[in-house]
Amino acid sequence: MKFRSYMSEAMKEAHAAAERGEVPVGAVIVSPSGDIIARAGNRTRELSDPTAHAEVLAIRDACAQIGSERLVGHDLYVTLEPCPMCASVISFARISRLYYGASDPKSGGVEVGPRIYSHKQCHHTPEVYDGIDAKAAEDLLRDFFAAKR
Ligand SMILES: [Zn+2]
């Protein structure tokens, strides 16, 4: 099957998050048949919930829809490297492949910091593909934080 990136859909969610005044990060979850079954952007401020990151919200939605706490065979696209919390949730959800855009040297948990998937206590490691459309995600984040100053 030909690879098709869904990062542009995740970017739409990141832009929508920025418009809500949230840190512009977006995520989508793609089913084994190639359908987007959940999409979300950050809503930590709106929901007064520090766990309301795009990845967590998308995973909650997808799990509720299929009636399972596991998303075997599903892929997750997110515009920014997941933080340690989200990296762990992605593992718990048994996501098959993780595609992310920009690296996050400050708060990431995949390639930097805790490197969640490198620990033997991590029982499921997704395939990880980084740098997907990274420039667009970086530009959006930079512009967002520049406007805040
Ligand atoms: Zn996170």
Backbone and ligand atoms as CSV (ligand in chain L), in Angstrom:
chain,resi,resn,atom,element,x,y,z
A,1,MET,N,N,0.851,-1.195,0.000
A,1,MET,CA,C,0.000,0.000,0.000
A,1,MET,C,C,0.888,1.246,0.000
A,2,LYS,N,N,0.527,2.216,-0.784
A,2,LYS,CA,C,1.311,3.439,-0.895
A,2,LYS,C,C,1.172,4.265,0.379
A,3,PHE,N,N,2.281,4.802,0.860
A,3,PHE,CA,C,2.232,5.611,2.068
A,3,PHE,C,C,1.547,6.945,1.792
A,4,ARG,N,N,0.634,7.271,2.656
A,4,ARG,CA,C,-0.016,8.569,2.568
A,4,ARG,C,C,0.115,9.250,3.917
A,5,SER,N,N,0.613,10.471,3.919
A,5,SER,CA,C,0.759,11.186,5.176
A,5,SER,C,C,-0.536,11.909,5.531
A,6,TYR,N,N,-0.864,11.854,6.804
A,6,TYR,CA,C,-2.038,12.564,7.307
A,6,TYR,C,C,-1.623,13.784,8.130
A,7,MET,N,N,-0.358,14.179,7.998
A,7,MET,CA,C,0.136,15.289,8.815
A,7,MET,C,C,-0.582,16.596,8.492
A,8,SER,N,N,-1.000,16.781,7.243
A,8,SER,CA,C,-1.698,18.029,6.909
A,8,SER,C,C,-3.006,18.139,7.700
A,9,GLU,N,N,-3.631,17.006,7.986
A,9,GLU,CA,C,-4.858,17.026,8.797
A,9,GLU,C,C,-4.533,17.375,10.249
A,10,ALA,N,N,-3.423,16.852,10.754
A,10,ALA,CA,C,-2.997,17.206,12.110
A,10,ALA,C,C,-2.677,18.701,12.188
A,11,MET,N,N,-2.087,19.229,11.116
A,11,MET,CA,C,-1.762,20.665,11.090
A,11,MET,C,C,-3.025,21.522,11.157
A,12,LYS,N,N,-4.106,21.062,10.524
A,12,LYS,CA,C,-5.370,21.817,10.617
A,12,LYS,C,C,-5.810,21.934,12.071
A,13,GLU,N,N,-5.640,20.850,12.819
A,13,GLU,CA,C,-6.013,20.878,14.243
A,13,GLU,C,C,-5.083,21.786,15.038
A,14,ALA,N,N,-3.828,21.837,14.642
A,14,ALA,CA,C,-2.873,22.722,15.325
A,14,ALA,C,C,-3.257,24.186,15.091
A,15,HIS,N,N,-3.622,24.516,13.855
A,15,HIS,CA,C,-4.055,25.878,13.559
A,15,HIS,C,C,-5.320,26.233,14.345
A,16,ALA,N,N,-6.254,25.300,14.422
A,16,ALA,CA,C,-7.494,25.544,15.168
A,16,ALA,C,C,-7.175,25.770,16.650
A,17,ALA,N,N,-6.204,25.038,17.179
A,17,ALA,CA,C,-5.811,25.224,18.579
A,17,ALA,C,C,-5.255,26.627,18.782
A,18,ALA,N,N,-4.420,27.082,17.854
A,18,ALA,CA,C,-3.844,28.432,17.958
A,18,ALA,C,C,-4.953,29.477,17.992
A,19,GLU,N,N,-5.971,29.281,17.162
A,19,GLU,CA,C,-7.084,30.241,17.136
A,19,GLU,C,C,-7.844,30.267,18.450
A,20,ARG,N,N,-7.819,29.157,19.187
A,20,ARG,CA,C,-8.471,29.115,20.507
A,20,ARG,C,C,-7.552,29.637,21.601
A,21,GLY,N,N,-6.322,30.043,21.241
A,21,GLY,CA,C,-5.372,30.528,22.238
A,21,GLY,C,C,-4.638,29.419,22.950
A,22,GLU,N,N,-4.693,28.216,22.378
A,22,GLU,CA,C,-3.998,27.072,22.968
A,22,GLU,C,C,-2.658,26.880,22.247
A,23,VAL,N,N,-1.724,26.248,22.920
A,23,VAL,CA,C,-0.462,25.916,22.256
A,23,VAL,C,C,-0.800,25.104,20.998
A,24,PRO,N,N,-0.309,25.554,19.830
A,24,PRO,CA,C,-0.746,24.945,18.572
A,24,PRO,C,C,-0.126,23.585,18.274
A,25,VAL,N,N,-0.747,22.569,18.819
A,25,VAL,CA,C,-0.367,21.189,18.535
A,25,VAL,C,C,-1.633,20.449,18.130
A,26,GLY,N,N,-1.544,19.675,17.060
A,26,GLY,CA,C,-2.706,18.918,16.581
A,26,GLY,C,C,-2.346,17.473,16.327
A,27,ALA,N,N,-3.366,16.602,16.436
A,27,ALA,CA,C,-3.141,15.165,16.242
A,27,ALA,C,C,-4.345,14.534,15.553
A,28,VAL,N,N,-4.076,13.505,14.782
A,28,VAL,CA,C,-5.154,12.676,14.237
A,28,VAL,C,C,-4.770,11.209,14.423
A,29,ILE,N,N,-5.807,10.373,14.489
A,29,ILE,CA,C,-5.597,8.926,14.581
A,29,ILE,C,C,-6.216,8.276,13.356
A,30,VAL,N,N,-5.425,7.427,12.727
A,30,VAL,CA,C,-5.837,6.781,11.484
A,30,VAL,C,C,-6.032,5.288,11.732
A,31,SER,N,N,-7.184,4.789,11.321
A,31,SER,CA,C,-7.515,3.374,11.529
A,31,SER,C,C,-6.722,2.502,10.558
A,32,PRO,N,N,-6.699,1.196,10.800
A,32,PRO,CA,C,-5.981,0.299,9.882
A,32,PRO,C,C,-6.504,0.392,8.444
A,33,SER,N,N,-7.755,0.786,8.262
A,33,SER,CA,C,-8.292,0.907,6.904
A,33,SER,C,C,-8.003,2.270,6.281
A,34,GLY,N,N,-7.298,3.140,7.030
A,34,GLY,CA,C,-6.880,4.416,6.458
A,34,GLY,C,C,-7.849,5.561,6.663
A,35,ASP,N,N,-8.776,5.394,7.605
A,35,ASP,CA,C,-9.720,6.472,7.895
A,35,ASP,C,C,-9.280,7.239,9.133
A,36,ILE,N,N,-9.453,8.551,9.106
A,36,ILE,CA,C,-9.209,9.351,10.308
A,36,ILE,C,C,-10.404,9.155,11.234
A,37,ILE,N,N,-10.164,8.561,12.401
A,37,ILE,CA,C,-11.296,8.293,13.301
A,37,ILE,C,C,-11.329,9.270,14.471
A,38,ALA,N,N,-10.257,10.008,14.679
A,38,ALA,CA,C,-10.276,11.005,15.754
A,38,ALA,C,C,-9.294,12.105,15.410
A,39,ARG,N,N,-9.646,13.313,15.802
A,39,ARG,CA,C,-8.766,14.458,15.584
A,39,ARG,C,C,-8.925,15.399,16.759
A,40,ALA,N,N,-7.830,16.033,17.140
A,40,ALA,CA,C,-7.887,16.928,18.303
A,40,ALA,C,C,-6.711,17.885,18.284
A,41,GLY,N,N,-6.930,19.016,18.944
A,41,GLY,CA,C,-5.857,19.946,19.226
A,41,GLY,C,C,-5.798,20.158,20.726
A,42,ASN,N,N,-4.738,20.803,21.189
A,42,ASN,CA,C,-4.622,21.067,22.627
A,42,ASN,C,C,-5.830,21.837,23.149
A,43,ARG,N,N,-6.301,21.463,24.339
A,43,ARG,CA,C,-7.402,22.181,24.989
A,43,ARG,C,C,-7.146,22.320,26.489
A,44,THR,N,N,-5.872,22.450,26.869
A,44,THR,CA,C,-5.565,22.485,28.306
A,44,THR,C,C,-6.195,23.689,28.991
A,45,ARG,N,N,-6.176,24.840,28.311
A,45,ARG,CA,C,-6.744,26.050,28.928
A,45,ARG,C,C,-8.254,25.968,28.952
A,46,GLU,N,N,-8.825,25.631,27.817
A,46,GLU,CA,C,-10.293,25.561,27.722
A,46,GLU,C,C,-10.889,24.612,28.755
A,47,LEU,N,N,-10.256,23.459,28.938
A,47,LEU,CA,C,-10.798,22.438,29.839
A,47,LEU,C,C,-10.208,22.512,31.243
A,48,SER,N,N,-9.305,23.476,31.477
A,48,SER,CA,C,-8.586,23.541,32.764
A,48,SER,C,C,-8.047,22.171,33.131
A,49,ASP,N,N,-7.336,21.569,32.171
A,49,ASP,CA,C,-6.903,20.185,32.328
A,49,ASP,C,C,-5.491,20.031,31.760
A,50,PRO,N,N,-4.511,19.855,32.643
A,50,PRO,CA,C,-3.126,19.752,32.157
A,50,PRO,C,C,-2.878,18.514,31.295
A,51,THR,N,N,-3.809,17.556,31.311
A,51,THR,CA,C,-3.618,16.354,30.490
A,51,THR,C,C,-4.301,16.472,29.126
A,52,ALA,N,N,-4.940,17.604,28.863
A,52,ALA,CA,C,-5.712,17.741,27.615
A,52,ALA,C,C,-4.822,18.109,26.430
A,53,HIS,N,N,-3.778,17.322,26.235
A,53,HIS,CA,C,-2.914,17.468,25.063
A,53,HIS,C,C,-3.615,16.818,23.864
A,54,ALA,N,N,-3.241,17.273,22.668
A,54,ALA,CA,C,-3.877,16.787,21.444
A,54,ALA,C,C,-3.861,15.254,21.368
A,55,GLU,N,N,-2.725,14.658,21.681
A,55,GLU,CA,C,-2.603,13.197,21.558
A,55,GLU,C,C,-3.557,12.483,22.511
A,56,VAL,N,N,-3.621,12.973,23.756
A,56,VAL,CA,C,-4.474,12.323,24.758
A,56,VAL,C,C,-5.944,12.450,24.357
A,57,LEU,N,N,-6.344,13.633,23.921
A,57,LEU,CA,C,-7.747,13.832,23.537
A,57,LEU,C,C,-8.116,12.953,22.342
A,58,ALA,N,N,-7.228,12.859,21.372
A,58,ALA,CA,C,-7.507,12.034,20.186
A,58,ALA,C,C,-7.582,10.552,20.566
A,59,ILE,N,N,-6.689,10.114,21.435
A,59,ILE,CA,C,-6.696,8.703,21.862
A,59,ILE,C,C,-7.961,8.388,22.657
A,60,ARG,N,N,-8.359,9.294,23.551
A,60,ARG,CA,C,-9.592,9.066,24.318
A,60,ARG,C,C,-10.794,8.918,23.387
A,61,ASP,N,N,-10.857,9.809,22.399
A,61,ASP,CA,C,-11.980,9.793,21.461
A,61,ASP,C,C,-11.984,8.489,20.655
A,62,ALA,N,N,-10.829,8.122,20.121
A,62,ALA,CA,C,-10.744,6.908,19.296
A,62,ALA,C,C,-11.094,5.665,20.113
A,63,CYS,N,N,-10.581,5.585,21.338
A,63,CYS,CA,C,-10.859,4.421,22.195
A,63,CYS,C,C,-12.342,4.330,22.527
A,64,ALA,N,N,-12.957,5.482,22.812
A,64,ALA,CA,C,-14.389,5.491,23.118
A,64,ALA,C,C,-15.179,4.997,21.912
A,65,GLN,N,N,-14.761,5.410,20.735
A,65,GLN,CA,C,-15.494,5.012,19.526
A,65,GLN,C,C,-15.420,3.519,19.256
A,66,ILE,N,N,-14.244,2.938,19.436
A,66,ILE,CA,C,-14.138,1.512,19.117
A,66,ILE,C,C,-14.373,0.632,20.343
A,67,GLY,N,N,-14.589,1.261,21.491
A,67,GLY,CA,C,-14.923,0.492,22.683
A,67,GLY,C,C,-13.783,-0.370,23.177
A,68,SER,N,N,-12.593,0.174,23.113
A,68,SER,CA,C,-11.422,-0.576,23.581
A,68,SER,C,C,-10.396,0.414,24.097
A,69,GLU,N,N,-9.589,-0.030,25.080
A,69,GLU,CA,C,-8.523,0.849,25.564
A,69,GLU,C,C,-7.268,0.687,24.726
A,70,ARG,N,N,-7.345,-0.153,23.691
A,70,ARG,CA,C,-6.190,-0.378,22.830
A,70,ARG,C,C,-6.523,-0.070,21.381
A,71,LEU,N,N,-5.563,0.541,20.716
A,71,LEU,CA,C,-5.748,0.954,19.319
A,71,LEU,C,C,-4.731,0.214,18.445
A,72,VAL,N,N,-4.765,-1.098,18.557
A,72,VAL,CA,C,-3.821,-1.929,17.793
A,72,VAL,C,C,-4.015,-1.664,16.294
A,73,GLY,N,N,-2.920,-1.485,15.593
A,73,GLY,CA,C,-2.997,-1.279,14.145
A,73,GLY,C,C,-3.287,0.149,13.727
A,74,HIS,N,N,-3.479,1.030,14.715
A,74,HIS,CA,C,-3.773,2.425,14.407
A,74,HIS,C,C,-2.490,3.262,14.398
A,75,ASP,N,N,-2.541,4.338,13.630
A,75,ASP,CA,C,-1.414,5.263,13.555
A,75,ASP,C,C,-1.799,6.599,14.170
A,76,LEU,N,N,-0.836,7.277,14.772
A,76,LEU,CA,C,-1.086,8.607,15.315
A,76,LEU,C,C,-0.137,9.606,14.659
A,77,TYR,N,N,-0.704,10.666,14.164
A,77,TYR,CA,C,0.069,11.774,13.606
A,77,TYR,C,C,-0.066,12.947,14.548
A,78,VAL,N,N,1.057,13.548,14.920
A,78,VAL,CA,C,1.016,14.731,15.786
A,78,VAL,C,C,2.085,15.702,15.304
A,79,THR,N,N,1.758,16.992,15.394
A,79,THR,CA,C,2.624,17.998,14.779
A,79,THR,C,C,3.910,18.242,15.564
A,80,LEU,N,N,3.933,17.855,16.834
A,80,LEU,CA,C,5.098,18.099,17.685
A,80,LEU,C,C,5.492,16.803,18.390
A,81,GLU,N,N,6.758,16.646,18.618
A,81,GLU,CA,C,7.230,15.480,19.377
A,81,GLU,C,C,6.439,15.331,20.674
A,82,PRO,N,N,5.888,14.164,20.949
A,82,PRO,CA,C,5.096,13.992,22.170
A,82,PRO,C,C,5.916,14.225,23.444
A,83,CYS,N,N,5.245,14.774,24.441
A,83,CYS,CA,C,5.863,14.937,25.758
A,83,CYS,C,C,5.908,13.562,26.431
A,84,PRO,N,N,6.573,13.449,27.584
A,84,PRO,CA,C,6.653,12.141,28.250
A,84,PRO,C,C,5.281,11.540,28.572
A,85,MET,N,N,4.340,12.368,28.999
A,85,MET,CA,C,2.989,11.863,29.298
A,85,MET,C,C,2.358,11.255,28.057
A,86,CYS,N,N,2.363,12.000,26.964
A,86,CYS,CA,C,1.718,11.511,25.746
A,86,CYS,C,C,2.456,10.305,25.174
A,87,ALA,N,N,3.769,10.321,25.240
A,87,ALA,CA,C,4.529,9.165,24.747
A,87,ALA,C,C,4.108,7.912,25.502
A,88,SER,N,N,3.882,8.053,26.814
A,88,SER,CA,C,3.445,6.901,27.620
A,88,SER,C,C,2.041,6.460,27.225
A,89,VAL,N,N,1.140,7.423,27.050
A,89,VAL,CA,C,-0.236,7.086,26.676
A,89,VAL,C,C,-0.258,6.382,25.314
A,90,ILE,N,N,0.564,6.845,24.395
A,90,ILE,CA,C,0.662,6.217,23.063
A,90,ILE,C,C,1.093,4.763,23.213
A,91,SER,N,N,1.998,4.517,24.129
A,91,SER,CA,C,2.438,3.139,24.392
A,91,SER,C,C,1.308,2.314,25.013
A,92,PHE,N,N,0.645,2.873,26.037
A,92,PHE,CA,C,-0.461,2.155,26.691
A,92,PHE,C,C,-1.566,1.816,25.687
A,93,ALA,N,N,-1.790,2.719,24.733
A,93,ALA,CA,C,-2.864,2.516,23.749
A,93,ALA,C,C,-2.455,1.545,22.641
A,94,ARG,N,N,-1.201,1.115,22.666
A,94,ARG,CA,C,-0.704,0.150,21.668
A,94,ARG,C,C,-0.773,0.683,20.236
A,95,ILE,N,N,-0.607,2.008,20.115
A,95,ILE,CA,C,-0.550,2.620,18.781
A,95,ILE,C,C,0.592,1.960,17.998
A,96,SER,N,N,0.331,1.651,16.732
A,96,SER,CA,C,1.349,0.928,15.954
A,96,SER,C,C,2.470,1.831,15.459
A,97,ARG,N,N,2.070,2.968,14.895
A,97,ARG,CA,C,3.072,3.873,14.323
A,97,ARG,C,C,2.809,5.303,14.789
A,98,LEU,N,N,3.883,5.958,15.175
A,98,LEU,CA,C,3.822,7.354,15.599
A,98,LEU,C,C,4.570,8.205,14.581
A,99,TYR,N,N,3.870,9.159,14.000
A,99,TYR,CA,C,4.485,10.103,13.070
A,99,TYR,C,C,4.417,11.477,13.711
A,100,TYR,N,N,5.561,12.135,13.862
A,100,TYR,CA,C,5.473,13.491,14.392
A,100,TYR,C,C,6.285,14.471,13.568
A,101,GLY,N,N,5.965,15.752,13.765
A,101,GLY,CA,C,6.562,16.805,12.964
A,101,GLY,C,C,7.800,17.376,13.621
A,102,ALA,N,N,7.614,18.506,14.300
A,102,ALA,CA,C,8.747,19.211,14.896
A,102,ALA,C,C,9.318,18.448,16.088
A,103,SER,N,N,10.617,18.574,16.267
A,103,SER,CA,C,11.240,18.065,17.487
A,103,SER,C,C,10.971,19.047,18.618
A,104,ASP,N,N,10.994,18.542,19.849
A,104,ASP,CA,C,10.765,19.411,21.004
A,104,ASP,C,C,11.883,19.228,22.023
A,105,PRO,N,N,13.015,19.920,21.773
A,105,PRO,CA,C,14.169,19.735,22.664
A,105,PRO,C,C,13.875,20.138,24.103
A,106,LYS,N,N,12.883,21.017,24.308
A,106,LYS,CA,C,12.577,21.534,25.642
A,106,LYS,C,C,11.684,20.578,26.432
A,107,SER,N,N,10.657,20.039,25.790
A,107,SER,CA,C,9.660,19.260,26.541
A,107,SER,C,C,9.358,17.895,25.950
A,108,GLY,N,N,10.097,17.480,24.944
A,108,GLY,CA,C,9.824,16.190,24.319
A,108,GLY,C,C,10.182,15.019,25.216
A,109,GLY,N,N,9.621,13.860,24.871
A,109,GLY,CA,C,9.910,12.672,25.667
A,109,GLY,C,C,10.230,11.447,24.838
A,110,VAL,N,N,10.460,11.658,23.530
A,110,VAL,CA,C,10.712,10.524,22.642
A,110,VAL,C,C,12.188,10.451,22.270
A,111,GLU,N,N,12.675,11.497,21.615
A,111,GLU,CA,C,14.084,11.521,21.197
A,111,GLU,C,C,14.966,12.211,22.221
A,112,VAL,N,N,14.339,13.012,23.078
A,112,VAL,CA,C,15.098,13.752,24.085
A,112,VAL,C,C,14.491,13.477,25.460
A,113,GLY,N,N,15.083,14.059,26.482
A,113,GLY,CA,C,14.540,13.932,27.840
A,113,GLY,C,C,14.430,12.476,28.265
A,114,PRO,N,N,13.260,12.073,28.758
A,114,PRO,CA,C,13.122,10.711,29.301
A,114,PRO,C,C,13.217,9.599,28.252
A,115,ARG,N,N,13.073,9.920,26.971
A,115,ARG,CA,C,13.131,8.888,25.906
A,115,ARG,C,C,12.341,7.644,26.316
A,116,ILE,N,N,11.049,7.872,26.492
A,116,ILE,CA,C,10.150,6.859,27.045
A,116,ILE,C,C,10.299,5.474,26.398
A,117,TYR,N,N,10.454,5.440,25.085
A,117,TYR,CA,C,10.439,4.137,24.399
A,117,TYR,C,C,11.747,3.367,24.527
A,118,SER,N,N,12.754,3.994,25.123
A,118,SER,CA,C,14.036,3.306,25.255
A,118,SER,C,C,14.128,2.528,26.565
A,119,HIS,N,N,13.110,2.646,27.423
A,119,HIS,CA,C,13.164,1.972,28.716
A,119,HIS,C,C,12.577,0.570,28.628
A,120,LYS,N,N,13.163,-0.358,29.343
A,120,LYS,CA,C,12.639,-1.721,29.258
A,120,LYS,C,C,11.298,-1.846,29.976
A,121,GLN,N,N,10.978,-0.862,30.823
A,121,GLN,CA,C,9.657,-0.859,31.459
A,121,GLN,C,C,8.557,-0.421,30.500
A,122,CYS,N,N,8.942,0.014,29.316
A,122,CYS,CA,C,7.965,0.396,28.306
A,122,CYS,C,C,7.594,-0.872,27.536
A,123,HIS,N,N,6.350,-1.307,27.694
A,123,HIS,CA,C,5.973,-2.632,27.197
A,123,HIS,C,C,5.546,-2.643,25.738
A,124,HIS,N,N,5.287,-1.500,25.196
A,124,HIS,CA,C,4.955,-1.438,23.760
A,124,HIS,C,C,5.628,-0.215,23.164
A,125,THR,N,N,6.381,-0.422,22.128
A,125,THR,CA,C,7.064,0.674,21.456
A,125,THR,C,C,6.508,0.814,20.047
A,126,PRO,N,N,5.958,1.975,19.732
A,126,PRO,CA,C,5.481,2.163,18.361
A,126,PRO,C,C,6.663,2.355,17.414
A,127,GLU,N,N,6.432,2.121,16.137
A,127,GLU,CA,C,7.406,2.565,15.147
A,127,GLU,C,C,7.341,4.088,15.142
A,128,VAL,N,N,8.493,4.745,15.139
A,128,VAL,CA,C,8.521,6.204,15.230
A,128,VAL,C,C,9.121,6.804,13.961
A,129,TYR,N,N,8.392,7.750,13.384
A,129,TYR,CA,C,8.875,8.486,12.214
A,129,TYR,C,C,8.806,9.970,12.549
A,130,ASP,N,N,9.964,10.631,12.570
A,130,ASP,CA,C,9.960,12.039,12.974
A,130,ASP,C,C,10.255,12.953,11.788
A,131,GLY,N,N,10.086,14.237,12.037
A,131,GLY,CA,C,10.427,15.240,11.031
A,131,GLY,C,C,9.442,15.347,9.883
A,132,ILE,N,N,8.222,14.806,10.040
A,132,ILE,CA,C,7.215,14.864,8.974
A,132,ILE,C,C,6.658,16.289,8.912
A,133,ASP,N,N,6.876,16.978,7.827
A,133,ASP,CA,C,6.415,18.377,7.680
A,133,ASP,C,C,6.854,19.230,8.876
A,134,ALA,N,N,8.046,18.997,9.372
A,134,ALA,CA,C,8.489,19.645,10.609
A,134,ALA,C,C,8.507,21.167,10.503
A,135,LYS,N,N,8.912,21.675,9.354
A,135,LYS,CA,C,9.055,23.127,9.194
A,135,LYS,C,C,7.740,23.854,9.460
A,136,ALA,N,N,6.648,23.351,8.899
A,136,ALA,CA,C,5.352,24.009,9.071
A,136,ALA,C,C,4.947,24.038,10.543
A,137,ALA,N,N,5.174,22.927,11.237
A,137,ALA,CA,C,4.818,22.851,12.654
A,137,ALA,C,C,5.694,23.790,13.481
A,138,GLU,N,N,6.988,23.847,13.140
A,138,GLU,CA,C,7.904,24.745,13.865
A,138,GLU,C,C,7.508,26.202,13.664
A,139,ASP,N,N,7.186,26.553,12.411
A,139,ASP,CA,C,6.808,27.940,12.118
A,139,ASP,C,C,5.566,28.345,12.907
A,140,LEU,N,N,4.597,27.450,12.947
A,140,LEU,CA,C,3.353,27.754,13.659
A,140,LEU,C,C,3.616,27.972,15.146
A,141,LEU,N,N,4.414,27.099,15.748
A,141,LEU,CA,C,4.733,27.227,17.173
A,141,LEU,C,C,5.509,28.513,17.446
A,142,ARG,N,N,6.502,28.801,16.587
A,142,ARG,CA,C,7.314,29.990,16.790
A,142,ARG,C,C,6.463,31.254,16.702
A,143,ASP,N,N,5.612,31.311,15.679
A,143,ASP,CA,C,4.753,32.490,15.513
A,143,ASP,C,C,3.803,32.651,16.709
A,144,PHE,N,N,3.308,31.526,17.196
A,144,PHE,CA,C,2.372,31.566,18.336
A,144,PHE,C,C,3.054,32.155,19.565
A,145,PHE,N,N,4.243,31.644,19.877
A,145,PHE,CA,C,4.919,32.122,21.076
A,145,PHE,C,C,5.490,33.539,20.884
A,146,ALA,N,N,5.850,33.892,19.644
A,146,ALA,CA,C,6.324,35.260,19.380
A,146,ALA,C,C,5.199,36.243,19.628
A,147,ALA,N,N,3.983,35.900,19.241
A,147,ALA,CA,C,2.829,36.785,19.412
A,147,ALA,C,C,2.470,36.956,20.885
A,148,LYS,N,N,2.843,35.983,21.714
A,148,LYS,CA,C,2.525,36.042,23.155
A,148,LYS,C,C,3.420,37.035,23.885
A,149,ARG,N,N,4.615,37.278,23.314
A,149,ARG,CA,C,5.570,38.135,24.020
A,149,ARG,C,C,5.274,39.614,23.841
L,1,ZN,ZN,ZN,1.722,15.713,25.656
